[in-house]
């Protein structure tokens, strides 16, 4: 794990994700987990952005579909 650029940040984020899973388990829709992760990141003081838009390209063409994710800040 020493090869990771942001090893400490990654460790904290994984801990927050495991905490959410420990409390909710499996079977919910993505929106439930997203909200829980947002709350856990706030509790853990992990900076993040909600629904960051990622443009997807396929063979140098921009797709109409976008991908949205929770993005953490490493600043």
C-alpha positions as a Markdown table, in Angstrom:
| # | Residue | x | y | z |
|---|---|---|---|---|
| 1 | Unk | 0.0 | 0.0 | 0.0 |
| 2 | Unk | 3.0 | 2.3 | 0.2 |
| 3 | Unk | 3.0 | 2.6 | -3.6 |
| 4 | Unk | -0.3 | 4.6 | -3.4 |
| 5 | Unk | 0.1 | 8.3 | -4.1 |
| 6 | Unk | -2.6 | 9.2 | -1.5 |
| 7 | Unk | -2.3 | 6.2 | 0.8 |
| 8 | Unk | -3.6 | 8.0 | 3.9 |
| 9 | Unk | -6.6 | 9.5 | 2.1 |
| 10 | Unk | -7.4 | 6.2 | 0.5 |
| 11 | Unk | -7.3 | 4.5 | 3.9 |
| 12 | Unk | -9.7 | 7.1 | 5.4 |
| 13 | Unk | -12.1 | 6.8 | 2.4 |
| 14 | Unk | -12.2 | 3.0 | 2.6 |
| 15 | Unk | -12.8 | 3.2 | 6.3 |
| 16 | Unk | -15.8 | 5.5 | 5.7 |
| 17 | Unk | -17.2 | 3.2 | 3.0 |
| 18 | Unk | -16.8 | 0.1 | 5.2 |
| 19 | Unk | -18.6 | 2.0 | 8.0 |
| 20 | Unk | -21.6 | 2.7 | 5.7 |
| 21 | Unk | -21.6 | -1.0 | 4.6 |
| 22 | Unk | -21.4 | -2.2 | 8.2 |
| 23 | Unk | -24.5 | -0.1 | 9.1 |
| 24 | Unk | -26.6 | -0.6 | 5.9 |
| 25 | Unk | -25.5 | -3.9 | 4.6 |
| 26 | Unk | -26.4 | -4.7 | 1.0 |
| 27 | Unk | -29.6 | -4.5 | -1.1 |
| 28 | Unk | -30.3 | -0.7 | -1.3 |
| 29 | Unk | -30.3 | 1.4 | -4.4 |
| 30 | Unk | -27.3 | 3.5 | -5.2 |
| 31 | Unk | -29.0 | 6.7 | -4.0 |
| 32 | Unk | -29.2 | 5.4 | -0.5 |
| 33 | Unk | -25.5 | 4.5 | -0.3 |
| 34 | Unk | -24.6 | 7.8 | -1.9 |
| 35 | Unk | -26.5 | 9.8 | 0.8 |
| 36 | Unk | -25.0 | 7.6 | 3.6 |
| 37 | Unk | -21.4 | 8.0 | 2.2 |
| 38 | Unk | -21.9 | 11.8 | 2.0 |
| 39 | Unk | -22.9 | 11.8 | 5.7 |
| 40 | Unk | -20.0 | 9.6 | 6.6 |
| 41 | Unk | -17.5 | 11.8 | 4.7 |
| 42 | Unk | -18.9 | 14.8 | 6.6 |
| 43 | Unk | -18.5 | 12.9 | 9.9 |
| 44 | Unk | -15.0 | 11.9 | 9.0 |
| 45 | Unk | -14.2 | 15.4 | 7.7 |
| 46 | Unk | -13.3 | 14.1 | 4.2 |
| 47 | Unk | -13.9 | 16.9 | 1.7 |
| 48 | Unk | -15.9 | 15.8 | -1.4 |
| 49 | Unk | -18.0 | 17.0 | -4.3 |
| 50 | Unk | -21.4 | 15.5 | -5.0 |
| 51 | Unk | -22.3 | 14.2 | -8.5 |
| 52 | Unk | -19.2 | 15.4 | -10.2 |
| 53 | Unk | -19.8 | 15.0 | -14.0 |
| 54 | Unk | -17.3 | 12.9 | -16.0 |
| 55 | Unk | -17.4 | 13.2 | -19.8 |
| 56 | Unk | -17.0 | 9.9 | -21.5 |
| 57 | Unk | -15.2 | 9.5 | -24.8 |
| 58 | Unk | -15.4 | 6.5 | -27.2 |
| 59 | Unk | -12.9 | 6.4 | -30.1 |
| 60 | Unk | -12.4 | 10.2 | -29.9 |
| 61 | Unk | -16.2 | 10.9 | -29.8 |
| 62 | Unk | -17.9 | 12.4 | -26.8 |
| 63 | Unk | -20.8 | 10.3 | -25.7 |
| 64 | Unk | -24.2 | 11.9 | -24.9 |
| 65 | Unk | -24.3 | 9.9 | -21.6 |
| 66 | Unk | -22.4 | 11.3 | -18.7 |
| 67 | Unk | -21.1 | 9.5 | -15.6 |
| 68 | Unk | -21.6 | 11.1 | -12.2 |
| 69 | Unk | -19.6 | 10.3 | -9.1 |
| 70 | Unk | -18.8 | 11.5 | -5.6 |
| 71 | Unk | -15.4 | 13.0 | -5.9 |
| 72 | Unk | -13.0 | 13.6 | -2.9 |
| 73 | Unk | -10.6 | 16.5 | -2.6 |
| 74 | Unk | -7.0 | 15.8 | -1.7 |
| 75 | Unk | -6.2 | 19.4 | -0.8 |
